[in-house]
Amino acid sequence: MKDYKTIGDAAHIFILLNATIFAYAVVMHNESRIFDDVWRPDGFCISNKAVQYFNSHDLCLYFDTIGAIAAGIMYYSFQHTAGMEEANELVKNNIFGIFAHGLGHGGLSQSMRNGIPAAQSQEDLFDILANASLLELIQKFGPSLFFWMLLLKATMPKESFRNVVGPLSVIASVLEIFVPPQFGFTYVQTILLLAFSLNQMSRPEVEKNKIYARYPIYVGCPLSVIAWIESTQCNNFVMGMGGHLIYDAYIVISTIIFYMVCWKDCFQSKVKGGM
C-alpha cells in the first residue's frame, strides 16, 4: 500500500521550497542572467504586445474563461459520482478561481491598451486613500479584493470566507498596492502556492489519502516549474507559445485531468462493486 501521506507531504514541501526560492531569486537577483531580458521588465512573458486584444493577457482571459466553463460542465456532470466528494471540494472553488484569474489578466490587458501604468507611486496611492469617497475606493480596490477572495478560497476550500479567506484577502490586496509591477506575478504566485500547500499539510492525518497526494503532483509541482521556464526561456520559445498563456493553460488543463482521473477511479470502483 502506498504511503500517500508521505508522497503528498513531499510534494507540498517541494512546492513551498520552490515558491520561496523563486520569489527570493526574482526579488533579490532580478538583474541576474538567470532571468530572460524580455520577461524581466513586466514579470510576465507577454507575446503580441502591440496587438490589441491578442496579447498574452488577452489570451489568458479567453482561455481561462473557456476553461472555467468547461471545468464547470465537467463538475456538474460528475459531482454526484460516489467517492468524488474530496475531488469536488478541490475543483469546485478552483473553477471560480480560474475565472477570476482570467479577469485579472483582462484587467492588465485593458490597462496596457489605455496606457495606464501597472502601478502608481506611493504618494498617489496615499492621496487616493486620504481623499477618495467610499464609492471611489470600492471602484479602485474592489476588483483586487474580489480577485484575492476567489483565488484564496480556491487554494483553501475548507476555510470560511468570514474567518480566514476574507481577512487574508484584505491583507493580500492591501500589500499588493506596494508591490512593484515587475514583481506582481511573483507576489501572487508566492502567496497562493504557500497558502495552498500550508493549508493542505495542516489537514488531519486521516484526510491525507490518494487525493491529497495526487492534487499537488498533478497541479502544484509542475506549475512551480513552469514559472521558472517562463521567466528564463521567454525569448527562446515561450513567447512563441503564447507567453504567459502556458502558465494559465496548465492550471486549467491539469485541473481537468486531475478531476477526470479521480472520476475514473471512482467509476471503476463502482463498476467493480456492482459485479
Backbone bond lengths (Angstrom), bond angles and torsions (degrees), N, CA, C in turn:
res aa  C-N    CA-C-N  psi(-1)  N-CA   C-N-CA  omega(-1)  CA-C   N-CA-C  phi
1 M - - - 1.477 - - 1.521 110.21 -
2 K 1.315 115.95 131.90 1.455 120.12 -178.29 1.525 111.23 -71.47
3 D 1.332 114.56 144.45 1.458 120.29 177.64 1.522 108.05 -89.11
4 Y 1.336 116.56 84.84 1.463 120.97 -174.76 1.534 111.83 -65.29
5 K 1.315 117.69 -31.18 1.458 120.33 178.27 1.528 110.29 -61.14
6 T 1.328 117.00 -48.25 1.460 120.93 -179.06 1.520 111.26 -64.97
7 I 1.328 116.51 -41.70 1.470 120.59 179.36 1.528 110.23 -63.01
8 G 1.332 116.09 -47.28 1.455 119.90 -179.85 1.512 112.47 -64.75
9 D 1.337 116.65 -43.61 1.464 120.15 178.43 1.527 110.68 -60.14
10 A 1.329 116.68 -42.96 1.470 120.59 -179.93 1.526 110.94 -63.01
11 A 1.327 116.32 -40.92 1.466 120.03 178.95 1.523 110.89 -63.82
12 H 1.324 116.80 -42.41 1.462 120.04 -179.77 1.525 111.69 -69.72
13 I 1.317 117.48 -35.60 1.466 120.25 175.99 1.526 109.78 -63.22
14 F 1.334 116.18 -40.79 1.478 119.84 176.54 1.530 110.30 -59.63
15 I 1.329 117.04 -45.06 1.469 120.89 -179.94 1.520 110.71 -61.51
16 L 1.329 117.18 -45.25 1.463 121.62 -179.20 1.527 111.38 -61.94
17 L 1.326 116.29 -47.25 1.464 120.18 -179.31 1.521 111.34 -65.97
18 N 1.317 115.75 -44.45 1.463 119.57 -177.84 1.527 111.59 -64.34
19 A 1.334 117.12 -43.67 1.462 120.82 179.78 1.519 111.03 -63.56
20 T 1.314 116.74 -39.56 1.463 121.05 179.76 1.522 111.34 -67.71
21 I 1.328 116.25 -45.18 1.466 120.39 179.43 1.521 110.70 -64.41
22 F 1.328 116.68 -41.32 1.467 120.21 179.24 1.527 110.54 -61.91
23 A 1.329 116.83 -46.55 1.462 120.37 179.92 1.522 111.00 -61.47
24 Y 1.314 116.48 -43.32 1.473 120.45 179.01 1.528 110.50 -61.74
25 A 1.322 116.33 -45.25 1.463 120.14 -178.33 1.527 111.58 -63.40
26 V 1.337 116.11 -43.02 1.469 119.85 -178.28 1.519 111.41 -65.38
27 V 1.320 117.20 -43.37 1.464 120.98 -175.78 1.528 112.04 -77.71
28 M 1.327 116.35 -43.53 1.464 120.11 -172.86 1.525 113.55 -91.30
29 H 1.320 117.25 -22.00 1.470 119.95 -177.01 1.527 110.25 -132.12
30 N 1.327 115.56 40.99 1.462 120.35 -175.25 1.526 112.74 -62.16
31 E 1.329 117.21 -30.08 1.463 120.82 -178.64 1.521 112.46 -87.65
32 S 1.300 116.45 2.70 1.457 120.37 -178.97 1.525 111.01 -65.61
33 R 1.323 115.30 154.25 1.468 120.53 177.35 1.527 111.79 -66.70
34 I 1.309 116.06 -12.43 1.471 119.47 178.71 1.524 110.35 -57.72
35 F 1.338 115.38 -41.23 1.457 119.79 -173.28 1.526 111.76 -93.03
36 D 1.312 114.03 143.72 1.460 122.27 -176.90 1.534 110.77 -67.74
37 D 1.323 116.36 138.25 1.467 120.96 -178.18 1.530 112.38 -64.73
38 V 1.318 117.69 -29.78 1.465 121.24 179.56 1.526 110.23 -77.45
39 W 1.323 116.95 -35.56 1.461 121.70 -179.67 1.526 111.90 -72.22
40 R 1.320 116.92 -38.06 1.462 122.61 -167.81 1.528 115.35 -55.80
41 P 1.335 121.63 -46.72 1.471 120.24 -174.50 1.523 114.54 -62.75
42 D 1.324 117.53 -33.11 1.467 121.13 -176.94 1.523 113.05 -102.78
43 G 1.336 116.33 -20.97 1.456 118.91 -172.57 1.514 111.32 75.41
44 F 1.304 115.85 9.84 1.466 124.05 175.95 1.525 107.77 -136.94
45 C 1.318 116.27 151.60 1.464 120.48 168.89 1.523 106.03 -92.82
46 I 1.337 116.75 104.93 1.459 121.41 -173.45 1.531 109.83 -109.25
47 S 1.302 116.24 113.96 1.462 121.10 176.20 1.529 109.76 -90.30
48 N 1.325 116.58 158.50 1.472 122.70 176.13 1.531 113.06 52.98
49 K 1.311 117.05 44.07 1.465 120.47 -176.34 1.518 112.47 -56.42
50 A 1.313 116.85 -36.02 1.465 120.56 -175.05 1.524 113.20 -86.66
51 V 1.328 117.02 -4.76 1.463 120.71 -176.88 1.527 109.29 -97.93
52 Q 1.321 116.76 110.80 1.458 120.03 -178.38 1.530 111.25 -64.29
53 Y 1.314 114.88 139.24 1.461 123.99 178.15 1.525 113.38 64.17
54 F 1.340 116.85 17.31 1.459 118.16 179.34 1.523 112.23 -144.35
55 N 1.342 117.77 17.44 1.457 118.12 174.76 1.531 109.06 -82.07
56 S 1.310 117.12 179.77 1.470 120.51 -175.21 1.521 112.51 -59.50
57 H 1.332 117.29 -36.63 1.464 119.72 179.32 1.527 110.81 -64.98
58 D 1.322 116.47 -41.25 1.468 119.96 176.91 1.524 110.78 -63.54
59 L 1.331 116.07 -44.85 1.458 119.94 -179.52 1.529 110.97 -61.00
60 C 1.339 116.12 -38.20 1.469 119.72 177.25 1.531 110.62 -64.44
61 L 1.337 116.57 -41.39 1.461 120.30 177.59 1.521 110.39 -58.76
62 Y 1.332 116.79 -48.26 1.458 120.57 -177.97 1.536 110.83 -64.20
63 F 1.333 115.81 -47.52 1.467 119.74 -176.22 1.523 110.78 -66.40
64 D 1.321 116.76 -42.62 1.467 119.69 -179.10 1.521 111.58 -65.52
65 T 1.327 116.69 -38.37 1.465 119.90 179.09 1.522 110.99 -64.97
66 I 1.335 116.01 -48.74 1.467 120.23 177.98 1.532 110.18 -63.32
67 G 1.334 115.85 -40.86 1.458 120.18 -179.82 1.517 112.39 -64.42
68 A 1.333 116.66 -39.97 1.468 120.37 178.72 1.522 110.40 -64.60
69 I 1.337 116.84 -40.00 1.473 120.52 177.84 1.529 110.17 -64.62
70 A 1.342 116.49 -44.84 1.470 120.72 -179.95 1.529 110.71 -63.10
71 A 1.339 116.23 -43.70 1.461 120.14 179.26 1.527 110.82 -65.75
72 G 1.332 116.15 -35.77 1.459 120.22 178.11 1.518 111.76 -64.89
73 I 1.328 116.59 -42.43 1.469 120.77 177.67 1.530 110.17 -63.46
74 M 1.338 115.15 -42.93 1.459 120.28 178.49 1.534 110.84 -61.05
75 Y 1.318 115.96 -45.97 1.470 120.57 179.83 1.530 110.77 -62.10
76 Y 1.317 115.83 -44.95 1.473 120.56 -179.88 1.530 110.95 -60.55
77 S 1.335 116.05 -35.55 1.459 120.85 -175.55 1.526 113.02 -76.28
78 F 1.346 117.60 -33.62 1.462 120.35 -170.10 1.521 114.72 -116.96
79 Q 1.309 118.44 0.20 1.467 120.49 -172.23 1.524 113.75 -62.91
80 H 1.335 117.31 -28.04 1.465 120.00 -174.82 1.527 113.40 -90.84
81 T 1.331 116.68 2.78 1.462 119.49 176.02 1.525 109.16 -65.43
82 A 1.313 116.88 132.79 1.464 121.57 -178.99 1.527 111.00 -57.76
83 G 1.326 116.24 131.62 1.459 121.37 179.26 1.510 114.80 94.59
84 M 1.346 117.42 -2.48 1.466 120.81 -176.56 1.531 113.24 -91.69
85 E 1.315 117.45 6.66 1.467 120.16 -172.31 1.533 112.57 -58.21
86 E 1.319 117.80 -45.99 1.471 120.31 -177.44 1.524 111.76 -69.95
87 A 1.326 116.52 -40.48 1.465 119.87 177.25 1.525 110.01 -65.07
88 N 1.325 116.76 -38.58 1.466 120.61 177.35 1.525 110.92 -58.31
89 E 1.310 115.48 -43.85 1.463 120.82 -177.61 1.525 111.27 -60.60
90 L 1.317 117.18 -40.84 1.461 121.10 -178.96 1.523 112.29 -73.68
91 V 1.326 116.54 -38.90 1.469 120.26 -172.64 1.525 112.85 -85.77
92 K 1.321 117.93 -35.36 1.461 121.05 -175.95 1.528 111.97 -53.82
93 N 1.320 116.86 -52.91 1.458 120.07 -178.83 1.522 112.28 -72.75
94 N 1.337 115.60 -26.50 1.463 118.62 179.63 1.526 111.66 -68.89
95 I 1.322 117.41 -25.49 1.468 120.49 176.34 1.527 110.01 -60.44
96 F 1.332 115.68 -46.50 1.467 120.07 178.27 1.526 110.76 -69.15
97 G 1.346 115.98 -34.04 1.459 119.48 177.30 1.516 112.17 -64.14
98 I 1.328 116.50 -40.41 1.467 120.87 177.92 1.524 110.46 -62.43
99 F 1.324 116.01 -43.48 1.469 119.65 179.75 1.529 110.88 -64.08
100 A 1.340 116.47 -43.56 1.466 120.14 178.42 1.521 110.86 -63.11
101 H 1.321 115.96 -37.98 1.463 121.04 177.71 1.529 110.20 -59.63
102 G 1.327 115.48 -44.80 1.457 119.62 178.13 1.514 112.66 -63.00
103 L 1.328 116.67 -41.47 1.467 120.17 178.04 1.520 110.79 -61.88
104 G 1.329 116.21 -37.02 1.464 119.43 177.14 1.512 111.72 -60.12
105 H 1.318 116.64 -43.07 1.463 120.19 176.96 1.529 111.19 -66.44
106 G 1.325 116.41 -35.92 1.454 119.46 177.18 1.514 111.10 -62.28
107 G 1.328 116.93 -39.39 1.457 120.88 177.26 1.514 112.21 -64.51
108 L 1.336 116.84 -40.15 1.467 120.35 178.06 1.532 110.90 -64.49
109 S 1.329 116.05 -39.60 1.464 119.56 179.19 1.525 111.18 -66.14
110 Q 1.327 116.16 -41.32 1.461 119.64 178.63 1.522 111.08 -62.32
111 S 1.329 116.27 -39.46 1.467 119.99 176.97 1.517 110.83 -62.18
112 M 1.333 116.79 -39.38 1.464 120.80 177.98 1.524 110.58 -63.32
113 R 1.336 117.08 -42.94 1.467 120.82 -178.73 1.533 111.51 -66.29
114 N 1.338 115.50 -35.37 1.465 119.90 -177.51 1.515 113.20 -88.85
115 G 1.325 115.64 -0.60 1.459 118.86 179.25 1.515 113.49 70.99
116 I 1.338 116.90 23.32 1.462 120.87 179.93 1.519 108.36 -86.32
117 P 1.338 118.39 129.48 1.461 120.00 179.83 1.520 111.29 -61.96
118 A 1.332 115.58 147.15 1.463 120.40 -177.71 1.518 112.01 -66.72
119 A 1.316 116.89 -23.39 1.458 120.35 178.92 1.519 109.20 -146.04
120 Q 1.315 116.83 149.82 1.445 122.70 178.42 1.518 109.80 -105.49
121 S 1.349 115.73 160.99 1.453 119.43 178.64 1.527 109.75 -66.74
122 Q 1.320 115.66 157.13 1.459 119.40 179.55 1.522 110.97 -63.18
123 E 1.350 116.36 -32.79 1.465 119.56 178.51 1.524 110.96 -63.11
124 D 1.345 116.63 -42.97 1.464 120.46 178.69 1.521 111.30 -65.24
125 L 1.322 115.65 -39.20 1.466 119.27 -179.72 1.519 111.55 -66.46
126 F 1.325 116.85 -42.64 1.459 119.97 178.35 1.527 110.76 -64.72
127 D 1.328 115.74 -34.16 1.470 119.56 178.14 1.528 110.24 -66.75
128 I 1.331 116.50 -40.52 1.467 120.57 177.75 1.530 110.51 -63.43
129 L 1.324 116.29 -46.15 1.456 120.63 -179.25 1.518 112.33 -62.43
130 A 1.340 116.08 -33.72 1.464 120.37 -175.86 1.521 112.70 -81.62
131 N 1.317 117.24 -31.25 1.463 119.94 -170.06 1.528 115.51 -115.73
132 A 1.309 117.81 -13.27 1.466 119.43 -175.80 1.530 111.05 -76.59
133 S 1.323 114.81 151.10 1.465 120.17 175.23 1.520 109.19 -76.65
134 L 1.325 116.88 169.29 1.458 121.06 179.38 1.521 110.65 -59.95
135 L 1.341 117.13 -41.33 1.464 121.10 179.55 1.523 110.74 -63.52
136 E 1.334 116.55 -41.48 1.464 120.19 179.47 1.523 111.16 -66.20
137 L 1.332 116.97 -36.76 1.459 120.38 177.89 1.523 110.74 -65.99
138 I 1.331 116.20 -40.13 1.466 120.22 178.48 1.522 110.38 -64.35
139 Q 1.324 116.39 -42.41 1.458 120.45 179.39 1.528 111.57 -65.32
140 K 1.334 115.38 -34.02 1.461 120.20 -176.93 1.519 112.10 -77.98
141 F 1.322 116.30 -46.23 1.460 120.35 -171.41 1.533 114.07 -110.30
142 G 1.331 117.49 -9.53 1.458 120.88 -179.66 1.517 113.72 -58.51
143 P 1.337 118.97 -47.31 1.471 119.51 -179.93 1.523 112.70 -58.29
144 S 1.331 116.87 -39.23 1.470 119.88 179.27 1.515 110.75 -64.92
145 L 1.327 116.96 -41.64 1.469 120.80 179.34 1.531 110.88 -65.23
146 F 1.326 116.34 -41.07 1.463 121.74 177.14 1.522 110.13 -60.89
147 F 1.322 116.37 -44.41 1.467 123.25 178.60 1.526 110.29 -57.30
148 W 1.317 116.15 -49.78 1.459 120.15 -176.77 1.524 112.29 -68.57
149 M 1.308 117.92 -37.90 1.459 120.18 -178.83 1.528 111.41 -63.41
150 L 1.320 116.96 -43.91 1.462 119.57 -179.22 1.529 111.79 -70.24
151 L 1.323 116.75 -39.88 1.464 119.00 -177.93 1.523 111.81 -73.28
152 L 1.322 117.86 -39.11 1.460 119.59 178.11 1.527 111.06 -68.79
153 K 1.323 117.40 -35.48 1.465 120.20 175.31 1.523 110.30 -63.89
154 A 1.340 116.53 -36.26 1.466 120.40 178.16 1.524 111.09 -65.64
155 T 1.327 117.51 -33.92 1.464 120.59 -179.28 1.524 112.14 -83.30
156 M 1.337 116.40 -23.44 1.470 120.48 -178.51 1.525 109.37 -130.49
157 P 1.332 117.72 68.39 1.469 120.83 -170.78 1.521 115.29 -62.56
158 K 1.328 117.99 -26.01 1.465 120.37 -178.01 1.532 112.86 -82.12
159 E 1.329 116.98 -15.91 1.460 120.20 -175.19 1.534 110.56 -83.25
160 S 1.318 115.47 147.89 1.464 120.46 -178.32 1.532 111.13 -82.27
161 F 1.325 115.63 151.96 1.457 120.51 176.04 1.527 110.38 -63.77
162 R 1.317 115.72 -40.92 1.461 120.15 -172.75 1.526 113.22 -68.14
163 N 1.328 116.93 -46.03 1.462 120.16 -171.64 1.524 114.85 -92.59
164 V 1.329 117.56 -27.71 1.468 119.80 -174.13 1.520 112.58 -126.01
165 V 1.325 116.38 -60.57 1.464 120.32 -172.51 1.528 111.71 -63.10
166 G 1.342 117.15 -45.56 1.458 120.81 -179.60 1.512 113.37 -59.83
167 P 1.348 118.57 -55.79 1.468 119.98 179.13 1.525 113.41 -58.76
168 L 1.347 116.98 -42.54 1.464 119.25 178.83 1.528 111.42 -64.73
169 S 1.319 116.92 -34.84 1.467 120.89 178.89 1.525 110.86 -65.20
170 V 1.316 116.17 -40.97 1.465 120.27 177.90 1.529 110.31 -62.61
171 I 1.337 116.01 -46.19 1.468 120.41 179.90 1.522 110.98 -61.67
172 A 1.345 116.79 -47.15 1.468 120.78 -179.08 1.516 111.16 -63.03
173 S 1.337 116.79 -39.53 1.462 121.27 -179.24 1.520 111.30 -67.22
174 V 1.322 116.80 -40.96 1.477 120.50 -179.92 1.525 110.48 -68.25
175 L 1.329 117.28 -45.36 1.463 120.60 -179.27 1.527 111.83 -64.14
176 E 1.331 115.99 -31.91 1.466 120.21 -179.04 1.528 111.60 -62.08
177 I 1.322 116.66 -26.24 1.461 121.20 179.81 1.527 110.88 -56.99
178 F 1.324 115.90 -33.46 1.456 120.66 -173.12 1.531 113.20 -98.72
179 V 1.335 116.48 7.41 1.466 120.78 -179.77 1.531 109.76 -88.60
180 P 1.333 118.66 123.80 1.470 120.39 175.77 1.519 110.69 -56.11
181 P 1.321 118.32 143.68 1.471 121.03 -174.01 1.516 114.74 -56.26
182 Q 1.330 117.24 -34.38 1.468 118.97 -178.55 1.527 112.54 -70.06
183 F 1.330 116.40 -12.66 1.462 120.36 177.45 1.533 111.98 -105.96
184 G 1.319 117.15 5.53 1.460 120.78 -175.11 1.514 113.29 -60.08
185 F 1.332 116.90 -48.94 1.457 120.24 -179.64 1.523 110.88 -61.57
186 T 1.329 116.15 -44.93 1.464 120.80 -179.10 1.527 110.93 -61.78
187 Y 1.327 116.33 -39.57 1.462 120.93 178.52 1.533 110.93 -61.01
188 V 1.317 116.09 -48.53 1.461 120.74 -178.50 1.524 110.80 -64.55
189 Q 1.324 116.22 -48.05 1.458 119.55 -178.79 1.526 111.39 -60.31
190 T 1.325 116.81 -43.47 1.461 120.43 -176.74 1.524 111.17 -61.78
191 I 1.314 116.85 -47.46 1.465 120.39 -178.98 1.525 110.69 -63.16
192 L 1.329 117.51 -45.66 1.458 120.21 -176.14 1.525 112.30 -67.64
193 L 1.329 117.31 -42.74 1.458 119.24 -179.65 1.525 111.48 -68.98
194 L 1.331 117.42 -40.58 1.462 119.84 178.06 1.522 110.62 -65.11
195 A 1.340 116.33 -43.81 1.467 120.01 179.59 1.524 110.14 -61.86
196 F 1.322 116.52 -43.33 1.461 121.63 -178.59 1.528 111.50 -61.61
197 S 1.328 116.91 -54.59 1.459 119.89 -174.03 1.525 112.61 -70.98
198 L 1.319 117.71 -40.47 1.467 119.64 178.13 1.522 110.87 -63.82
199 N 1.339 115.77 -40.42 1.457 119.59 179.10 1.515 111.22 -66.42
200 Q 1.312 117.46 -41.65 1.465 120.86 179.87 1.526 111.58 -66.78
201 M 1.318 117.16 -40.64 1.461 120.57 -178.32 1.524 112.00 -69.28
202 S 1.327 116.73 -20.53 1.464 119.89 179.62 1.531 112.49 -84.59
203 R 1.327 117.07 -0.04 1.455 120.16 179.69 1.529 110.71 -65.75
204 P 1.330 118.27 153.70 1.469 120.87 177.09 1.528 111.56 -58.74
205 E 1.313 116.38 151.14 1.456 121.25 -177.78 1.523 112.26 -55.21
206 V 1.326 116.68 -36.81 1.478 120.37 -175.83 1.526 111.41 -67.43
207 E 1.330 118.30 -18.49 1.461 121.77 -179.15 1.529 112.38 -93.05
208 K 1.329 116.92 -2.50 1.465 119.72 -177.73 1.532 108.81 -89.94
209 N 1.321 113.59 78.06 1.459 121.67 -174.94 1.528 110.86 -114.25
210 K 1.334 116.08 -156.76 1.466 120.74 -178.23 1.520 112.19 -59.88
211 I 1.326 117.52 -40.27 1.469 121.04 179.60 1.519 110.51 -64.46
212 Y 1.320 116.00 -41.18 1.467 121.64 178.52 1.526 111.03 -58.54
213 A 1.322 116.88 -40.41 1.467 121.19 -179.45 1.527 111.95 -78.75
214 R 1.326 115.84 -37.03 1.468 120.38 -173.61 1.527 112.98 -69.13
215 Y 1.332 117.62 -42.80 1.466 119.73 -172.22 1.530 113.50 -61.14
216 P 1.327 119.91 -49.00 1.468 118.20 179.22 1.522 112.95 -66.99
217 I 1.332 116.66 -30.89 1.464 119.23 179.52 1.522 110.95 -69.65
218 Y 1.323 116.78 -38.73 1.461 120.65 -179.59 1.534 111.80 -77.74
219 V 1.320 116.91 -38.23 1.465 120.35 -170.49 1.528 112.80 -110.18
220 G 1.324 117.42 -63.55 1.464 121.05 -169.40 1.511 116.16 -65.78
221 C 1.336 116.93 -47.71 1.477 119.95 -176.42 1.531 112.61 -63.01
222 P 1.338 118.78 -52.71 1.472 118.16 178.44 1.525 112.91 -61.28
223 L 1.341 117.01 -36.55 1.460 120.06 -179.85 1.526 110.90 -61.93
224 S 1.329 116.34 -37.77 1.456 120.47 177.90 1.523 111.46 -61.17
225 V 1.323 115.61 -36.72 1.463 120.56 179.47 1.522 110.80 -73.37
226 I 1.327 116.97 -37.67 1.470 120.83 -179.66 1.529 110.74 -60.68
227 A 1.324 117.94 -33.86 1.470 120.44 177.39 1.528 110.50 -59.79
228 W 1.321 116.86 -40.26 1.473 120.31 176.82 1.529 110.96 -66.86
229 I 1.328 116.52 -41.83 1.463 120.08 -179.75 1.526 110.58 -61.64
230 E 1.330 116.41 -46.51 1.462 119.69 179.99 1.519 111.95 -61.40
231 S 1.317 116.63 -43.64 1.468 120.71 -173.94 1.523 113.75 -76.20
232 T 1.319 116.94 -20.50 1.470 119.26 -177.61 1.522 113.29 -109.14
233 Q 1.339 117.49 -18.47 1.463 120.82 -175.13 1.528 113.27 -122.31
234 C 1.316 116.93 21.41 1.466 120.72 -175.64 1.523 111.94 -54.24
235 N 1.305 116.87 -54.42 1.464 120.55 -174.49 1.526 112.18 -77.90
236 N 1.319 117.30 -18.06 1.467 120.62 -178.28 1.528 112.11 -76.29
237 F 1.343 116.32 -50.84 1.470 117.31 -179.43 1.526 114.00 -151.73
238 V 1.335 117.88 -19.14 1.469 119.47 -176.74 1.523 111.27 -65.43
239 M 1.329 116.71 -38.36 1.471 121.17 179.43 1.527 110.89 -56.04
240 G 1.312 116.49 -40.39 1.461 120.61 -179.56 1.513 113.77 -72.20
241 M 1.328 116.83 -11.01 1.464 121.54 179.41 1.530 111.81 -104.09
242 G 1.338 115.52 15.19 1.462 119.24 179.29 1.506 113.95 100.62
243 G 1.342 117.16 4.97 1.457 120.23 179.01 1.525 111.54 66.99
244 H 1.319 115.78 -129.08 1.467 121.03 -176.95 1.528 112.33 -61.96
245 L 1.315 116.81 -12.44 1.467 120.25 178.20 1.521 111.54 -54.82
246 I 1.341 117.85 -33.23 1.465 119.28 -177.88 1.531 110.77 -62.26
247 Y 1.323 116.83 -31.22 1.467 121.39 -179.89 1.523 110.52 -70.87
248 D 1.328 115.91 -51.79 1.464 119.88 -179.59 1.520 111.75 -65.78
249 A 1.329 115.99 -39.76 1.464 119.58 -179.27 1.518 110.64 -62.15
250 Y 1.321 116.62 -37.72 1.466 118.37 -179.83 1.527 111.02 -65.68
251 I 1.325 117.49 -38.49 1.470 119.58 178.38 1.525 110.19 -57.73
252 V 1.322 115.49 -48.07 1.469 120.43 -178.08 1.525 111.08 -64.51
253 I 1.327 116.42 -51.52 1.461 121.07 -174.67 1.527 111.10 -64.71
254 S 1.330 117.17 -43.49 1.465 119.88 -178.07 1.523 111.40 -67.90
255 T 1.333 116.92 -34.96 1.464 119.78 177.21 1.520 111.10 -63.97
256 I 1.327 116.10 -43.81 1.464 120.45 179.09 1.521 110.77 -65.29
257 I 1.331 117.39 -43.35 1.466 120.49 179.38 1.526 110.28 -62.81
258 F 1.337 116.55 -44.40 1.470 120.79 178.52 1.530 110.55 -56.07
259 Y 1.319 116.09 -47.36 1.462 120.05 -176.34 1.527 111.22 -66.95
260 M 1.319 116.71 -39.99 1.460 120.18 -179.04 1.532 111.14 -68.33
261 V 1.336 117.43 -37.12 1.465 120.36 177.61 1.527 109.85 -65.45
262 C 1.331 116.26 -41.35 1.471 119.78 177.21 1.528 110.68 -62.50
263 W 1.337 115.75 -42.52 1.475 119.23 179.24 1.525 110.96 -64.39
264 K 1.320 116.76 -39.71 1.466 120.38 179.03 1.527 110.50 -60.84
265 D 1.337 116.71 -43.35 1.464 120.32 178.37 1.524 111.00 -60.45
266 C 1.331 115.14 -45.57 1.467 119.71 -178.40 1.529 111.29 -66.63
267 F 1.326 116.47 -40.16 1.461 120.90 -179.77 1.527 110.96 -65.04
268 Q 1.338 116.24 -42.70 1.457 120.17 179.79 1.535 110.72 -65.95
269 S 1.348 115.67 -37.18 1.466 118.96 178.13 1.517 110.28 -65.60
270 K 1.340 115.60 -37.53 1.460 120.53 178.95 1.525 110.83 -65.36
271 V 1.335 116.44 -41.67 1.461 121.36 179.81 1.524 110.39 -64.82
272 K 1.343 116.25 -45.34 1.475 120.06 179.85 1.517 111.13 -63.98
273 G 1.354 115.18 -37.70 1.448 119.67 179.99 1.503 113.05 -66.84
274 G 1.355 116.15 -25.45 1.446 120.11 -178.02 1.513 113.61 -90.68
275 M 1.335 116.00 -4.38 1.474 119.36 -178.12 1.532 110.94 -81.71
